[in-house]
Amino acid sequence: MSSAFDPNTPSVDEIVDLKAARALDERALRSLFLEARTANGFLPRPVPHSLIERIFALAQLGPTSANSLPLRIRFVETPEAKARLIPTLSPGNVEKTRSAPVTAIFAADTEFFEHIPRLFPQSPQFKDFFAGKEKAQTAAQFAFTNATLQGAYFMLAARALGLDVGPLGGFDKPALDAEFFPDGAVKSLWLANLGYGDDTSVFPRNPRFGFDEVARYL
């Protein structure tokens, strides 16, 4: 807000105009939403680790409650790792996962609170809200909610940097967790195949709700 003491302070209108100028253009919206589709098959082209790590760095900037950052990811790309993953998948997800250069396992660390003093230094005591066996259910729900947000950020960041994404929910969670997260503290949420999608395998877009069907102004 403008100040009588500082004529260089922008007004509310000027601040709003500056923020509006940051809005994405049509090309970016096509990449993220309008033309982006769930990938069901992939071209035989590897995904560089440098690109995956850049996507991760962008996704880490998305907000989580108390900067908790509970998402943990395993990037499955070697034949040996794929051989461990494939038996946990529902039959309909096997071939699309075989064709993917990388499959990300998105999971939540239910002991995320151990890192709160580092990640949320302004309130390190927030850790005490989750520590202890009697608070395990609260901690797990908090972790699942915030890790899910982070996984969504990751998928949008992947689209923003030119990759296609195919999220999957059909898998045996206990079997996958036993294979990839045997310590028990980290719990899988969903999978996402990553790569350069084969557009011939994309299904027609299914219907979406209209605004008035699911939303209300109060």
VEXLUMNU-149237 format. One record per residue (C-alpha): residue number from 0; residue in three letters; x, y negated, z. Coordinates in steps of 0.001 Angstrom, whole numbers, padded with zeros to 6 digits. Example, Ala and Ser with C-alpha at 12.3 -4.5 7.8 and 13.67 -1.06 7.14 Angstrom:
2
SITE   i  aa      c1      c2      c3
SITE   0 ALA  012300  004500  007800
SITE   1 SER  013670  001060  007140
This chain:
218
SITE   i  aa      c1      c2      c3
SITE   0 MET  000000  000000  000000
SITE   1 SER  001263 -003477 -000807
SITE   2 SER  002822 -005473  001984
SITE   3 ALA  002915 -009252  002520
SITE   4 PHE  006454 -008761  003775
SITE   5 ASP  007737 -006683  000867
SITE   6 PRO  006481 -007740 -002566
SITE   7 ASN  008301 -004791 -004137
SITE   8 THR  006095 -002233 -002376
SITE   9 PRO  003746 -000740 -005013
SITE  10 SER  000019 -001080 -004600
SITE  11 VAL -002305  001892 -004256
SITE  12 ASP -003371  001493 -007894
SITE  13 GLU  000253  001472 -009018
SITE  14 ILE  001038  004587 -007001
SITE  15 VAL -002000  006388 -008441
SITE  16 ASP -000997  005381 -011973
SITE  17 LEU  002530  006700 -011407
SITE  18 LYS  001174  010009 -010161
SITE  19 ALA -001276  010247 -013074
SITE  20 ALA  001613  009754 -015477
SITE  21 ARG  003116  013005 -014175
SITE  22 ALA  000165  015021 -015490
SITE  23 LEU  001179  017839 -017840
SITE  24 ASP  000618  017447 -021539
SITE  25 GLU -001510  019765 -023687
SITE  26 ARG  001474  021888 -024703
SITE  27 ALA  002299  022662 -021089
SITE  28 LEU -001337  023447 -020297
SITE  29 ARG -001445  025871 -023219
SITE  30 SER  001638  027664 -021866
SITE  31 LEU  000309  027908 -018323
SITE  32 PHE -003421  028426 -018804
SITE  33 LEU -005201  027800 -022103
SITE  34 GLU -003274  030250 -024271
SITE  35 ALA -001504  032311 -021605
SITE  36 ARG -002786  035862 -021377
SITE  37 THR -002181  038984 -019314
SITE  38 ALA  000532  040976 -021055
SITE  39 ASN -000248  044655 -021630
SITE  40 GLY  002833  045481 -023680
SITE  41 PHE  006255  043976 -024191
SITE  42 LEU  008859  043469 -026886
SITE  43 PRO  012175  045346 -026474
SITE  44 ARG  014087  042340 -025218
SITE  45 PRO  015722  042145 -021765
SITE  46 VAL  015078  039264 -019399
SITE  47 PRO  018306  037567 -018247
SITE  48 HIS  018933  037537 -014510
SITE  49 SER  019670  033819 -014794
SITE  50 LEU  016112  033221 -016012
SITE  51 ILE  014576  035322 -013221
SITE  52 GLU  016602  033412 -010652
SITE  53 ARG  015554  030059 -012108
SITE  54 ILE  011902  031152 -011913
SITE  55 PHE  012468  032177 -008304
SITE  56 ALA  014022  028812 -007481
SITE  57 LEU  010990  026991 -008890
SITE  58 ALA  008524  029249 -007088
SITE  59 GLN  010314  028669 -003782
SITE  60 LEU  009332  025001 -004001
SITE  61 GLY  005610  025746 -003791
SITE  62 PRO  004024  025034 -000397
SITE  63 THR  003549  027674  002276
SITE  64 SER  002266  027149  005788
SITE  65 ALA  005114  026034  008072
SITE  66 ASN  007480  026695  005149
SITE  67 SER  007254  030354  006171
SITE  68 LEU  008271  031796  002756
SITE  69 PRO  007235  035400  003541
SITE  70 LEU  007398  036651 -000063
SITE  71 ARG  009894  039423 -000733
SITE  72 ILE  010462  040676 -004285
SITE  73 ARG  012044  043742 -005814
SITE  74 PHE  012825  043463 -009524
SITE  75 VAL  012628  046938 -011021
SITE  76 GLU  014541  047138 -014302
SITE  77 THR  016943  050100 -014363
SITE  78 PRO  015792  053529 -015585
SITE  79 GLU  016549  054934 -012137
SITE  80 ALA  014378  052359 -010379
SITE  81 LYS  011573  052756 -012940
SITE  82 ALA  011652  056509 -012287
SITE  83 ARG  010975  055783 -008612
SITE  84 LEU  008186  053327 -009407
SITE  85 ILE  006252  055178 -012117
SITE  86 PRO  004934  058010 -009860
SITE  87 THR  003227  055436 -007613
SITE  88 LEU  001244  053852 -010461
SITE  89 SER -002317  054502 -011557
SITE  90 PRO -002330  056318 -014935
SITE  91 GLY -003573  053264 -016840
SITE  92 ASN -000600  051208 -015699
SITE  93 VAL  002175  053620 -016615
SITE  94 GLU  002834  052815 -020271
SITE  95 LYS  002610  049050 -019931
SITE  96 THR  005097  049257 -017054
SITE  97 ARG  007419  051516 -019029
SITE  98 SER  007505  048917 -021807
SITE  99 ALA  008201  045989 -019474
SITE 100 PRO  011844  044900 -019177
SITE 101 VAL  011218  044012 -015533
SITE 102 THR  008529  044850 -012998
SITE 103 ALA  008353  042579 -009967
SITE 104 ILE  007078  044095 -006735
SITE 105 PHE  005588  041248 -004720
SITE 106 ALA  005521  041999 -001013
SITE 107 ALA  005063  040238  002317
SITE 108 ASP  007507  040319  005202
SITE 109 THR  005359  040706  008329
SITE 110 GLU  008347  039676  010438
SITE 111 PHE  008765  036395  008558
SITE 112 PHE  008570  034497  011860
SITE 113 GLU  012134  035492  012715
SITE 114 HIS  013239  032907  010146
SITE 115 ILE  011044  030039  011381
SITE 116 PRO  013842  028322  013375
SITE 117 ARG  015829  028061  010135
SITE 118 LEU  012986  027300  007709
SITE 119 PHE  010871  025059  009963
SITE 120 PRO  013480  023410  012192
SITE 121 GLN  011168  020585  013263
SITE 122 SER  009060  023139  015207
SITE 123 PRO  011190  026233  015913
SITE 124 GLN  008820  027202  018737
SITE 125 PHE  006194  028050  016091
SITE 126 LYS  007907  031446  015977
SITE 127 ASP  006357  032266  019369
SITE 128 PHE  002868  032107  017863
SITE 129 PHE  003616  035333  015938
SITE 130 ALA  006258  037190  017943
SITE 131 GLY  005187  040243  019938
SITE 132 LYS  003269  043428  019172
SITE 133 GLU -000005  041946  020386
SITE 134 LYS  000260  039321  017620
SITE 135 ALA  001138  041714  014815
SITE 136 GLN -002237  041461  013082
SITE 137 THR -002119  037658  013114
SITE 138 ALA  001408  037690  011735
SITE 139 ALA  000507  040164  008992
SITE 140 GLN -002486  038150  007807
SITE 141 PHE -000420  034965  007800
SITE 142 ALA  002303  036721  005801
SITE 143 PHE -000133  038204  003264
SITE 144 THR -001837  034853  002635
SITE 145 ASN  001343  032859  002159
SITE 146 ALA  003202  035528  000185
SITE 147 THR  000216  035728 -002158
SITE 148 LEU  000513  031992 -002763
SITE 149 GLN  004207  032427 -003538
SITE 150 GLY  003558  035268 -005946
SITE 151 ALA  001096  033093 -007839
SITE 152 TYR  003655  030291 -007979
SITE 153 PHE  006167  032771 -009379
SITE 154 MET  003842  033913 -012162
SITE 155 LEU  003089  030331 -013207
SITE 156 ALA  006788  029472 -013124
SITE 157 ALA  007476  032499 -015341
SITE 158 ARG  004908  031280 -017860
SITE 159 ALA  006357  027780 -017673
SITE 160 LEU  009777  029128 -018667
SITE 161 GLY  008538  031171 -021603
SITE 162 LEU  007859  034618 -020177
SITE 163 ASP  004644  036629 -020267
SITE 164 VAL  003252  038230 -017128
SITE 165 GLY  001067  041270 -016566
SITE 166 PRO -000079  041521 -012936
SITE 167 LEU -001116  044978 -011697
SITE 168 GLY -003061  046149 -008682
SITE 169 GLY -003412  049830 -009517
SITE 170 PHE -000782  051665 -007501
SITE 171 ASP -000424  053787 -004379
SITE 172 LYS  000665  051228 -001785
SITE 173 PRO  001735  053644  000952
SITE 174 ALA  003804  055644 -001538
SITE 175 LEU  005382  052532 -003041
SITE 176 ASP  006154  051052  000364
SITE 177 ALA  007741  054278  001519
SITE 178 GLU  009938  054264 -001596
SITE 179 PHE  010959  050603 -001725
SITE 180 PHE  010337  049214  001786
SITE 181 PRO  011039  052116  004149
SITE 182 ASP  011646  049928  007218
SITE 183 GLY  007893  049262  007445
SITE 184 ALA  008073  045508  008033
SITE 185 VAL  007597  044576  004371
SITE 186 LYS  004254  045454  002732
SITE 187 SER  003564  045435 -000999
SITE 188 LEU  000844  043153 -002370
SITE 189 TRP  000806  043631 -006135
SITE 190 LEU  003070  044184 -009129
SITE 191 ALA  003764  042003 -012145
SITE 192 ASN  005374  043142 -015370
SITE 193 LEU  007616  040436 -016837
SITE 194 GLY  009038  039953 -020299
SITE 195 TYR  008254  038763 -023795
SITE 196 GLY  004768  040053 -024448
SITE 197 ASP  003643  041997 -027502
SITE 198 ASP  000673  039854 -028524
SITE 199 THR -000881  042714 -030494
SITE 200 SER -001642  044452 -027193
SITE 201 VAL -003584  041537 -025674
SITE 202 PHE -007269  042139 -025005
SITE 203 PRO -009969  039570 -025857
SITE 204 ARG -010417  037057 -023071
SITE 205 ASN -013214  038048 -020730
SITE 206 PRO -015896  035613 -019540
SITE 207 ARG -015259  033125 -016756
SITE 208 PHE -017667  031463 -014348
SITE 209 GLY -018912  027971 -015004
SITE 210 PHE -018175  025342 -012390
SITE 211 ASP -021757  025091 -011132
SITE 212 GLU -021975  028847 -010614
SITE 213 VAL -019268  029037 -007964
SITE 214 ALA -018463  025509 -006781
SITE 215 ARG -020267  022772 -004863
SITE 216 TYR -019509  019206 -003893
SITE 217 LEU -020348  018652 -000243
